[in-house]
Amino acid sequence: MTHVLLIRLAGPLQSWGTASRFPARRDSHSRPTKSAVIGMCAAALGLPRSMGLKQPDRLTDDKDQAKLTVLGELARSLFGVRADHPGVPVRDYHTVGAGTYPLRPRDLITDHRRAAAVSAGLDAATGDHFGHHTLTGWYGAPKRIATDPRSGVLVSGELTRSALITERWYLADATFLVGLQHNDAALLQSVARALEHPQHLLWLGRKSCPPSGTLTLKTVAGDLDTAFRNHRLLPGPDGTADPTRKPWAWLQTLPSQHGATPVQDQPVSFDALQPEHTTRWETRRRITISPNASDWEDIIP
């Protein structure tokens, strides 16, 4: 028997990326992605980014397949999202990467290139002058971090940099009902508790987008489609919801399912330097809310 954990994702701004980590244009997907939601659950549980999907040193009885980790079990769950309030796309004009800044003490200690460039002034510096050196033409806030082949520490992969003009897209005033379907009810309940008492800060896609109000709603028996049909629309930013509206929903399915489309958001690794995703499949459909659907209670907006 399967169970579904229902999660409310709402906030002034949301941004769900599916493309490059830092292009000049950072689009937002029209809805939460599976990799972002699984990452949010992993952060709430306090799982390390280095955790893989499998435990290669603990084999199952058949000796062929490694046992899944907690992260692997989360990634294995079926994912669905119902757009109760799709939100409004908002464009943010941004400039980043210009200017120079005083070098911090840790810049001089960890980056031998910067230390060598200011070595003469550094030797003569005393008292409060330590760490207040500047390098003309060098970008002061490291970006594109890379491992230095000489020292092995993480340093800026780009010492000089011109201003970069970017545009970033967000969803304003959106509210989504997300479902995670799994056969382990205890796992889903542990995630539910963690989302309300997270070990790490949680974001709606980007760090500038914190969630508002209630996250965990309930865990119900059944599948995603049934859970979405048997619960009324979540209230929007104004506290109301049109009970007659049929929202769109996207449900994870098998590739052979008629009308299934690929999405590149199945998490494989959340490693900070090299995150990895693969393809999953989903179908889109209108959800007709049941006349006897359950109402929501005690939701903090």
C-alpha positions in Angstrom: 0.0 0.0 0.0 1.3 3.5 -0.9 1.0 6.7 1.1 1.3 10.3 0.0 2.9 13.2 1.9 1.3 16.5 1.1 3.4 19.6 1.2 2.4 23.2 0.8 4.9 25.4 -1.0 3.9 29.1 -0.8 5.7 32.4 -0.5 6.0 35.9 -1.9 8.6 34.6 -4.4 9.6 31.2 -5.8 12.1 30.3 -8.4 12.6 26.7 -9.7 15.6 26.4 -12.0 16.0 23.6 -14.5 18.9 24.9 -16.6 22.5 26.1 -15.9 23.5 27.1 -12.3 24.5 30.6 -13.3 23.7 31.7 -16.8 23.1 35.4 -17.7 19.4 34.6 -17.8 18.0 32.5 -14.9 14.6 31.2 -15.8 12.1 29.8 -13.4 10.1 26.7 -14.1 6.4 27.1 -13.9 6.2 24.8 -10.9 8.5 23.1 -8.3 10.9 20.6 -9.5 11.4 17.1 -8.0 15.1 17.7 -7.4 14.4 20.9 -5.5 11.7 19.4 -3.3 13.8 16.3 -2.6 16.7 18.6 -1.8 14.5 20.6 0.6 13.5 17.4 2.4 17.1 16.3 2.6 18.1 19.6 4.1 15.3 19.4 6.6 16.5 16.0 7.7 20.1 17.2 7.9 21.5 14.8 5.3 25.0 15.7 4.0 25.3 16.8 0.4 27.9 14.1 -0.1 25.4 11.3 0.6 24.7 9.1 -2.4 21.6 7.2 -3.4 23.0 3.8 -2.5 25.1 2.2 0.2 27.7 0.2 -1.8 29.2 -1.5 1.3 25.8 -2.9 2.6 24.4 -5.3 0.1 21.0 -6.8 0.0 20.3 -10.6 0.1 20.6 -10.9 -3.7 24.2 -9.5 -3.6 23.4 -7.5 -6.8 21.9 -4.3 -5.7 23.1 -2.0 -3.0 20.7 -0.9 -0.3 19.3 2.6 -0.8 20.2 5.4 1.6 17.5 7.7 3.0 18.2 10.1 0.1 17.9 7.2 -2.3 14.5 6.3 -0.8 13.4 9.9 -1.1 14.5 10.1 -4.7 12.7 6.8 -5.5 9.3 8.3 -4.4 6.8 9.4 -7.0 6.5 13.1 -7.4 3.4 15.2 -8.2 2.6 18.9 -8.0 -0.8 20.6 -8.2 -0.8 24.3 -9.2 -3.5 25.7 -6.9 -2.3 29.3 -7.6 0.2 29.3 -10.4 1.5 32.8 -9.6 2.7 35.6 -11.8 6.1 35.6 -13.5 8.3 38.5 -12.3 11.6 39.7 -13.9 14.5 41.0 -11.7 17.2 43.0 -13.4 20.6 42.3 -11.9 24.2 43.4 -12.2 26.9 41.3 -10.5 30.7 41.0 -10.5 31.8 44.6 -10.7 34.1 46.5 -8.3 37.0 45.6 -6.0 37.0 44.9 -2.3 39.5 44.8 0.5 41.1 41.4 0.8 40.0 39.5 3.9 42.5 37.8 6.1 41.3 34.4 5.0 41.8 35.4 1.3 45.5 36.0 2.1 45.8 32.8 4.1 44.0 30.4 1.7 44.9 31.9 -1.7 48.7 32.0 -2.3 48.1 34.0 -5.5 46.6 36.9 -3.6 49.2 36.7 -0.8 52.1 36.8 -3.4 50.6 39.8 -5.1 50.5 41.9 -1.9 53.5 40.3 -0.2 55.5 43.6 -0.1 52.7 45.6 1.5 51.7 42.6 3.7 55.2 42.4 5.3 55.1 46.1 6.2 51.5 46.0 7.5 50.8 46.1 11.2 47.8 46.3 13.5 44.5 47.1 11.9 46.0 47.3 8.4 46.2 43.6 8.1 43.7 42.3 5.6 42.8 45.7 4.2 44.8 45.4 1.0 43.3 45.8 -2.4 44.5 44.5 -5.8 43.8 46.8 -8.8 41.8 44.9 -11.4 41.2 41.8 -9.3 37.7 40.8 -8.5 37.4 40.7 -4.7 34.5 38.4 -4.1 35.4 34.9 -5.4 33.2 33.3 -8.1 33.5 30.1 -10.1 35.3 28.4 -7.2 37.8 25.8 -8.3 40.5 23.6 -6.6 43.9 25.2 -6.8 46.4 22.5 -8.2 49.2 23.9 -6.1 47.7 24.1 -2.6 44.6 22.0 -3.0 42.4 24.6 -1.4 39.3 26.1 -3.0 40.1 29.5 -4.7 38.5 31.8 -7.2 38.8 30.4 -10.7 38.6 34.0 -12.1 40.8 36.7 -10.7 39.5 39.5 -12.9 35.9 40.1 -13.9 33.8 42.7 -15.5 30.2 43.5 -14.5 27.8 40.8 -15.6 24.2 41.9 -16.5 21.7 39.2 -15.6 18.0 38.8 -15.5 16.3 36.4 -13.0 12.8 35.2 -13.1 10.5 34.4 -10.2 6.9 33.3 -9.5 5.1 35.8 -7.3 2.2 34.9 -5.0 2.2 31.2 -6.1 0.8 28.3 -4.0 1.5 24.7 -4.9 0.4 21.4 -3.4 3.2 18.9 -3.7 2.9 15.2 -3.1 5.5 12.5 -2.5 4.2 9.0 -2.9 6.0 6.1 -1.2 5.2 2.7 0.3 7.0 3.6 3.6 4.7 5.7 5.7 7.2 6.0 8.5 9.7 7.6 6.1 7.2 10.1 4.9 6.2 10.9 8.5 9.8 11.5 9.4 10.1 13.9 6.5 6.9 15.7 7.6 8.3 16.3 11.1 11.6 17.5 9.7 10.0 20.0 7.4 8.4 21.6 10.4 11.6 21.4 12.5 14.3 21.6 9.8 18.0 21.1 10.6 19.0 23.5 7.8 17.3 26.5 6.3 14.8 25.8 3.6 14.2 27.7 0.3 11.7 27.7 -2.5 14.3 27.1 -5.2 16.7 30.0 -4.3 18.1 31.4 -1.1 16.2 34.7 -1.7 12.9 32.8 -1.6 12.0 31.5 1.9 8.8 29.5 2.3 5.9 31.1 4.3 3.6 29.5 6.8 2.8 25.8 7.0 4.8 23.4 5.0 3.7 19.9 6.1 0.0 19.3 5.6 -0.7 15.6 6.2 0.2 12.0 5.1 -2.7 10.1 3.5 -3.1 6.5 2.1 -3.5 6.1 -1.6 -1.8 7.6 -4.7 -1.1 11.1 -6.0 -4.1 11.4 -8.2 -6.5 10.4 -5.5 -4.8 12.7 -2.9 -5.1 15.7 -5.3 -8.7 15.0 -6.1 -9.8 14.5 -2.5 -8.4 17.8 -1.1 -9.7 21.2 -1.8 -7.6 24.0 -3.3 -5.2 25.7 -0.9 -6.0 29.3 0.0 -4.1 31.9 -2.0 -2.3 35.0 -0.9 -5.7 36.7 -0.2 -6.8 33.7 1.9 -9.4 32.5 -0.6 -9.7 29.8 -3.3 -12.3 29.3 -6.1 -13.8 25.9 -5.3 -15.0 25.5 -8.9 -11.6 25.9 -10.6 -9.9 22.8 -12.0 -6.1 23.2 -11.4 -3.4 21.7 -13.5 -1.4 18.9 -12.0 1.8 17.1 -13.1 2.2 13.5 -12.0 5.3 11.3 -12.3 4.6 8.2 -14.4 6.3 5.5 -16.5 7.8 6.4 -19.9 5.4 4.1 -21.6 2.4 6.0 -20.3 0.4 7.8 -23.1 1.2 11.5 -23.1 4.2 11.2 -20.8 6.9 13.9 -21.3 10.5 13.9 -20.0 11.7 16.2 -17.3 15.4 16.6 -16.4 15.0 16.8 -12.6 15.4 13.3 -11.2 18.1 13.8 -8.5 21.2 11.7 -8.7 23.7 13.7 -6.6 23.5 16.9 -4.5 27.3 17.4 -4.4 28.0 21.1 -4.0 30.6 21.1 -6.8 29.0 18.7 -9.2 25.2 18.2 -8.7 23.7 15.6 -11.1 20.2 14.9 -12.4 18.7 12.5 -14.8 15.4 12.1 -16.7 12.0 11.2 -15.3 8.6 11.2 -16.9 5.3 12.9 -16.1 1.8 13.6 -17.4 -0.2 16.8 -17.1 -3.9 16.8 -16.4 -6.7 18.9 -15.1 -7.8 17.9 -11.6 -11.5 17.9 -10.8 -11.8 18.4 -7.0 -14.3 15.9 -5.5 -17.5 17.4 -4.0 -16.7 15.6 -0.8 -13.1 16.8 -0.7 -11.4 17.5 2.6 -11.0 21.0 3.8 -7.8 22.4 5.1 -7.5 23.3 8.8 -4.9 25.3 10.8 -2.9 26.4 7.9 -0.6 29.3 8.8 -0.4 31.6 5.7 
